[in-house]
């Protein structure tokens, strides 16, 4: 571990933290453009650094790999239930703050501890274990074909917004048994919450849509994850069902889009992947180590005042894990990454480790291989240095990934551009004013 420094190194350009005692902001375009410089600076504080997630939201960020593992594997001292969040309870952080939706308490397996966590998590893990991987692979391929059919004849595409962003949403709609009229609103809700576009309305729509899905599956169970959750011996009530679905749909779709897009960027820009020696699985592992989709998250709260990693933490203080910084900890040798490819923290660790990592890995591999096999001459349409990243403290996601390739004539008629969401979702927000929507369009395309 690095020793605590009384005089941290100079902060990166644009960082307002100009000396000891200043909190490092994890928001804004400067942090998004070069988070590595910020992590390097934060290490001068020691294994944990004082940060600001958004104006007025203070936290401690663990940047040391060993310290991160120690925290994640110590549920007796560090709890997940955000009803312990001191600053929120004292009114220093208000509910309308943009980071609160991803931190506030929900009765699901992410924000619970002890026996309640085990009950909810077992329902999730048992239900996900029933997913047929062959069926899942076939569905990912169907969705990939549909999405590619919308841009093959153009010879260009935004691989983020036209492909990586939509594919997980469509796949999860199928996995969770969403009919068209509910699935369209689920897509709108999840996209709006994570993009911060009309987020309040998006959250309302998402809550209503998953509530309707729960009511539907109570009456008409099917061969899907939603129905399996209901049938589990944990006997989840309607509120618990709705919050598990919000967690699984949201936490699945957002990191998945970044995993696919970040891996595609690596495959199209890194000369190591130009030959036949490295596989898509290698690229995904590379991303999970060096550009993890959720860069800073895993919120925890100390049960009592505690000295941790050279820092005094108060009971109820918000503590996050910097997955990106921990993975790039200088104390980790390159040989360790080679010997243990899955030793990264992208899936977290301890009792709250991601229960869907195998599913996520499968979706990523199939989606990327399908695209690269269909478009073998695809390449970036802009210099890599011109690409931009979405600002925010939690994610590591591109704003766009323009690519070009030899156009391919398609037999199926593409859906109209108005049915495909752009980066600002103007077409998508008009969705309900038109006939059908994204999920409806896919189902119509597949039945044609």
Residue, then its C-alpha position, 0 to 999 in steps of 0.5 A: x500500500x502507498x503511504x499517506x502523503x501530507x502533500x499530494x502531487x499536483x492535480x491533473x489539469x482542470x482539477x479543482x483539487x489544489x492541495x491537501x484537504x480538497x476533494x477530487x471531483x469525479x464529474x465533468x468533461x476533464x475527468x471523463x477525458x482522462x480519468x487515469x490522471x485523476x487516479x494517479x493523483x488520488x493515489x498520493x492521498x494513500x489507498x483512499x481519497x476524498x472525492x465529490x461525486x457531484x456538487x455537494x455529494x461527498x464520498x471516500x474512494x478506495x483506489x488500492x486493490x488490496x484495500x478494495x478487496x478487504x472492504x468488499x469481503x468485510x460485510x460486518x464492518x461495511x454495509x450496503x443498505x444506503x438507509x445508513x447514508x449519513x449525509x442523505x439522512x441529514x439533508x446534505x444530499x437531496x433526492x433531486x441530486x442526479x447521482x441519488x437514483x443510483x445510490x438510494x435504498x431499494x429493497x433489492x439484493x444490491x442494497x440489502x445485507x445479511x439474511x435479507x440479502x441472502x434471500x433476495x440474492x438466492x432468488x436472483x442467482x437461482x433464476x439466472x441459473x435457469x437461463x438456457x445458454x444456447x437459447x440466449x446465444x440464438x436470441x443475441x444473434x437474432x437481435x444483432x441481425x436486426x440491428x445490423x440490418x438497419x445500417x448495413x446498406x449505409x456502409x457506416x454506423x455508430x457502433x455505440x448508439x446503433x448497436x451496443x446500446x440497443x442490443x442488451x435492452x432487446x436481449x433483456x426484454x426477451x429474457x424477462x418476458x416483456x411483451x411489446x407494449x411493456x418492453x418499449x417503455x422499459x427501453x425508454x425508462x432505462x435509457x433515460x435514467x442512465x443518460x440523464x435525459x428527462x430522467x424523472x419521467x424515465x424513472x416514472x415510466x420504468x417503475x410503471x412498466x415493471x409494475x405492469x410486467x409483475x402484474x402480467x406475470x402473476x396472471x400469465x407466467x411464462x418461460x422467463x426470468x420474471x416468472x422464475x423469480x416469482x416461482x422461487x421459494x423466497x416468495x418475493x412480493x410485488x414491491x420486491x419483484x419490481x425492484x429486482x427487475x429494475x436492478x437486473x434490467x438496469x444493471x444489466x443493460x448499462x454495463x453491458x453496453x459499455x463492455x461491448x462498445x469498449x471492447x469494439x473500440x479496443x478491437x478496432x484500434x489496438x494493433x495487438x488484435x489485428x492478427x489471429x492470435x487474440x480472441x474476443x474473450x481476450x479483448x473483453x478481459x482487457x476491457x474489464x481490467x483496463x476500462x471497466x464499464x462501471x469504473x467507480x461504484x460498489x457503495x458501502x457504509x461503515x457500521x461504526x467509526x473506523x480507521x480504514x486504509x489510513x483514513x478515518x471513516x465515520x459511521x454512515x459515510x459513503x465509501x465507493x470502490x474505484x474498480x478502474x483505479x484498483x485494477x490499475x494499482x501499480x502494486x499489481x504486477x503484469x504477471x498477475x494479470x496474465x496468471x489470473x485473468x479474472x482477478x480484476x474487480x469489474x464484477x466486484x467481489x465478496x457477498x455482493x459480487x455480480x451474479x450475472x457475469x457469465x451471462x454478460x460475458x456470453x452476450x458480449x462475445x456473441x454480439x461482437x463476434x456476430x458483428x465482426x464476422x458480418x463486417x470483416x473490413x469494419x474500421x473506425x471512421x474517426x481518429x481514436x483521439x477524437x472520441x469522447x466519453x460520457x461525463x459522470x462518476x460511475x460509468x466508463x462509456x463512450x458517447x459515440x463510436x463511428x465506424x465504416x465498412x463496405x456497404x451490404x445490400x439487405x433484403x429486409x426493409x429497415x425500420x425508419x430512422x424515427x424508430x431508432x433512438x439517436x444519442x439525444x433520444x429525440x426520436x425515441x421520446x416521440x416513440x409513443x406518439x407513433x405506431x409501435x416502438x423499438x421492441x415492437x419494431x424488432x418483433x415485427x421484423x422477426x415475424x416478417 
